[in-house]
Amino acid sequence: MTDHPATLTGRRRPSALWEVGSAALRLGLTSFGGPIAHLGYFHHEYVIRRRWLDQATYADLVALCQFLPGPASSQLGIAIGTMRAGALGGIVAWLAFTLPSAVALVIFAELSTAFDLAAVGWVHGLKLAAVAVVGHAVLTMWRGLAWDAPRSAIAVAAALVALAAPSPVTQVGVIAGGGFLGWRFLRAQTSIGGTGTPAPIGRRIGLAALGLFFVLLVGLPLLRAFAPGSGIAVFESFYRAGALVFGGGHVVLPLLHESVVPQGWVSDDAFLAGYGAAQAVPGPLFTFAAYLGALIAAPPLRALGAVVALLAIFLPSFLLIWGALPFWHRLRASETFRRALLGINAAVVGVLLAALYQPIWMTAVTSLLHAAVALVVFGLLAGLRIPPWAAVLISAAAGEALSRI
């Protein structure tokens, strides 16, 4: 495409939807490496190859998605699809980017239940991969989000509280507390880059989307309490995880674990095996929800369970992107907002650190050999910068070899 980026905002012609879908599907099939790597793939596809956006507009959308809770790369795809072809373009972009990895993980869920893979060596290797991958994520996020003394203190305090009282309520409180401490004590950078870009979403629609986001966030737990049912409980749990995850990617792990494992919906072993498998597929890490939804549902309804979990965890992303786009230029200029965000990001590093210890390390590492494998793979990720899918393959092979000793 050679169109000037400024002419592309909000086009809704059928060919624009086809272009959005084909581009996003290409990314969904080839984007390995997690959210940060996805931003690089997106830049090459949308800015360099197709020229749908200029550098400044792309940077502005990246900043928006990093400031909002939820999966940053998926939200960026939704935002670009919306800018290109309206709200329907955002839906098409998300569906095409998400479907390949979701289908792969549902198939893995079916195989894991049909063949009882719990005791298989390579499946335990997937749990060791989760130790290494999440450990590397903690290190990377700490360097970027909690490197100075005040934010390190917030991260450590958040980890201790999350370990002392593990529950979804605690995690929400820790994140809110981090935001308060950031607002009160931290200093934001003086300016942020990017430009204000006209959005194809009007302010009324934006306000309606934001209103619905908060109505569901508050109303679903009430509905779950007064009208208990497995369907409502599952939808509420995954919606809450998608709505409250700052940092995206690996940070969803502790929220999902506290939502599905204590309930007895999914075992610790199955949870970590699926999380390891999610590292080996392209596309967004949040499609791990499809795997969990498939396991939670009864055997004839596994596909439906996957769809419900997937829609629930991504619905907040749509509402937040469509709600924030009309107001982003004003919000991004707020120093108060940016100070609070510094504290929130430090707190989520602490929450992820707590999850690295319990349940990931405590469940996966049951011997010195397991610890050695996890540490070696962590070293390969941090030192040689091998991609996560390679770490998964190495861990799976090591787990299978250890099971034969």
N, C-alpha and C positions, 0 to 999 in steps of 0.2 A: 504494500500500500504506500502511496506517495501523498495522500491527503495531508494538508496542514493540520496539525493536532487541534487547533482552535476551532476547526469546522466540524469536529466529530462529536461534540458534546450532545448527548441525549438523542442521537439519531435512532429511529425506531423502525426503519425499513427492514423487510424480511432478510435481505442480504446482510445487513448489519448483525442481526441475530445469528445468522449462519457463520459469519466471520468470528464473532465472539465465541461461539460454541466450538468451532474447529480449533481456534487458537488455544482455548482453555483445555480442550481434550489433549492436545499435543503436550501441554505442560503437565497435565494429570498423569500422563503415561511416562514421562521422562524426568520429572522433577524429583530426584533423590536428594537426600542430604538435610532435610529439616527446614524450618522456617527461614533461617538466615540465608541458606542456599537458594530457597525459593525466590527471595527478593532479587537475587542475581539472575535467575532464569527469567523472571518477569521483566526485568529491565531489558534484557537482550531481546525478548520476544516483542514486547509492547513499545519500547522506546527506540531501539536500534533497528530491529528487523521490520516491524510493521509501521513504525512512526505514528502510532496513535496518540502518543503523549510526548511533550517535550520534557527535558530534564527537570525543570523547575516544578511542573505539574506532578511528575512522578514523585519527586522528593516530598512534595506537599501531601500527597496521598499516603506515602509511606509514614510520614510523621503522624497523620491522623490515625492510621491503623495501629501504630505503636502506642499511641496515647489511650486508645480504647481498650477495655477488657475484651478478651476473646482471641481467636487464632489470627495472628497478624497477616499471614500470607493469604489465607482464605478471604479475609476481609478486604485485602488489597485487590484480589481478583473480583470480588463483588463490586467494589468501588469502581474499578476500571470498566467492568461490564456495564455498570449503571451509567457511567460517563459516556460510554460508547453507544449504548442502545437503550437507555432508560432502565426503569426498574426491572422489566422483563429480561433485559440484557444482563443485569446482575444475577438473576436467578439462573439463567442459562450458563453463565460463566462459572458459578458455583457448582452446578450439577456436573458439568463436563470435567472440571478439575477434581471433583470429589469422587465420582463414580468408580474409576478404576481401582483405587486403593480400597474403597468400601467393599466392592465385590470380592476382591482378593481376601480381605479379612473375614468376610462372612463365610467364604469357602473354607478358610482355616478353622473357623469355629465349628463348622459341620464336621470336618475331619477330626478335630480334637475330641469331639463327643462320640463320633461313630467308632473310633478306633482306640479310645481310652489312652491318650498320649501322655497322661500325667507322669508316668514312670519312665518314659522314653528319654534316653540320654541327651539327644539333641534338643529336646524340649527344655530340659533343665539348662542347656546351654543358652537358650533364649532368655532365661531369667538372669543368667550371668551377663548377657549382653545388656540387659536393662540396667544392671549395676554400673557397668562401664559408661554407657551412654548418658544416663542421668548424672553420674558423677562428673562427666565432662561438661554437661550442661550447667551444673552448679558452679564449676570452676569458671566457665566462660561468663556466666551471668554475674558472678561475684566480681570479676575483673571489670565488667562494664557498668554494673548497677550498684555495687556496694564496696567500692575500692577504698573509700576514705573512712576515717574513724567513726564519724557519726552514723553513716549508713551501715557500716559493719556492725556497729552496736545494735542498730535496729534489726538487722538480719539475724544476729545471734539470739537476741531476745525473742524474736518471732519463732525461731527454731525451738528454743527451750519451751515456750508456751505451747506450741503445736505438739511437742512430744509429751508434755505433762498432761495435757487434756485433749487427746485426739478426737475430733468431731468436726462435722461441717460448720457448726456454729462457731467453734473456736477459730477455724480458719478464716471465716468471714470477719470475726472480731479482730484477729491479728492484722488482716489487710486494712480494715478501717482504722485500727490504731496506728499502723504505719503511715497512712494518709494524714492523720491528725498530727503526728510527730513531724512529718515532712513539712506540713503547712506551718507548724509552729516554730521549728528550729532550723530547717534547711534553707539554703539559698539557691534559687534557680539561676540558670545561665541567663545572661542579659537579653539574648535574642535567639530566635530560631529561624532557620532558613525557609525557603519556599515562597510561594506567592498565593494570593487568594484567587481561586479558580471558580467561575460560575458553576453551580450545580444544577443538574436537570430535575432535582427534587425541590418542590416548593416548600416554603416555611410551614405552611399548614400541614402538609403531609409529614414533614419532619417532626413537628410537634406531636402529631398523632402517633408516629412510630415510637418516639421517646415515651409518650404516655403509655402506650401498650406495653413497652418493655418493662416499665415499673409496675404496671397493673399485674402483669404475669409474674413478676418477681415476688410481689407481695401476695397476690391472690392465689397462686398455685399451692403454696404451703398451706394456706387456709382451707382451700378446697380439698387438699389431701387429708387434712385433719378431720374435716366434717363429713367427707364422703370418701372414706378409705376404699381403695381399690388398687390392684397392682398396676393397671394401665396409667392411672393418674400419678401414682407414686413414682413410676419409672420416668414419665415425662417430666415431672417436677424435678427429680434428681438430676437429670441430664440438662434441663434448662438452666438450673441453678449453676451447674458446673460451667456451662458456656457463658453465663452472664457474669461470673465473678472471677474469672481467670485473667489476671493481669500478667502479661508476659507470654501468654499462649504456649503452644507446644508442650514441652515437658511439664509445665506448671499445672496442667490439667490432671496429672497423675494423682496427687494427693486428694484432690476434691472428688475425683471419680472413685478412688479407692474407698474413701469414707462413705460414699453414697451407695456402693453396691456390695462391698465385702461384709461389713458388719450386719447388713440386712440378710445375709445368707443367699443372696442372688447369685453370686459368683465366688468361687474359692480363691484364696490367695495365690495358689499355684497357677490356676487358669488365668487369673488376672495378669500375673507377671509374664506368663508365656505369651499371652496375646500382645502385651506391651512390647515384648521383644520382637515378635513377628511384625508389629507395626513399623519397626525401624527398617525393615527390609523391603518395604513397598514404597513406590513413589507417592507424591501427593501429600495432602495435609495429615498431620499426626492425629487430628481430632477424629478421623475416621475409625480410630480405636473404639469409638462409641458404637459403631456398627457391629463390631465383634462382640462387645459386651451385651448389646441389645439382642443379638442372636442367641447368646447363651442364656439370657434371662428368660426368653420366650419358650413356650412349650414346643417340642419338636416339629409339629405341623406348621407352626407360626413363626419360625425363626426369621424368615425374610421380613415379615411384618414387624417383629421386634427390632430388627436392625434398622428399618425405616423410621420407626417411632423414635428410637434413640438418636439417630442421625439428625432428624428434623428438629428434635428438641434441643440438641447441643448447638446447632448452628442457627436456630431462629434468633437468639439474641444478637448475633453478628449482623443479620439483615436489618433488624430494628435499629441497632446502634449506628450502622453506616448510613442508612437512609435518614435517621434522625439527626446525625451530626453534620452531614454534608452541607446543609444550608447555613449552618451556624459556625462552621469550623474556623473561618477567618477571624471571627471575634474571640472564640474560645481559646485558640492557640496563642493569643496575645495576653492571656490572663496569667500574671505571675503567680497568683494564689493557686491556680490549677496546676501549674508546673511544679511548684514547691510540694504540693500534696502528692503529685505523681512520683517524685523522687523517693518519698517515704514509702509509698505503695510498692514500688519496684524493689526496694530493699527488703521489705517484708516478705514479698513472694519468693525472693531468694532464700530467706530463712525457712519458709514453708517447704520449699523443695528440698532443702538440706535435711529437714526433719524426715521427709518421705524417703530420702536416700538411705537413711539409717533404718527406719521402720515404716513400711514393711519391706523395702526392696532388699537391703543387705541382710537383714535378719531372716528373711524367707529364702533367699537364693544361695547364700554362702553358708554351707553347713560343714565345711572342712577346710583345711589349709590349702588343699589343691584347688578348691573352688575359689578361694580368696586369691590365689596366685593367678588363675585364669582371668578373673575380673580385673586385677591390677595390671596385668600385661596388656589386656585389650584397652584398658583406660590409657595406658602409656602410649599405645599405638594411635589412639584418637587424639591425645593431647600433644604428643611429640611428633609423630609422622603425619598427623592429620589425615588418616585414612577415612573414607566416608562411612557413615553409620551402617549402611547395608553390608560393607565389608566386615565391620566389627561383628555384625550378627552372624555372618557365615563362619567367621573364625571361632566365635563363641559356641555356635551350634556344633561344629566339628570337634572342638575341645570337650564339650559336654558329652558327646557320643563316645569319644575316646576314653574319657574318665569312667563312663558307665561299664566299659569292657575290661577295666583293670581288676 
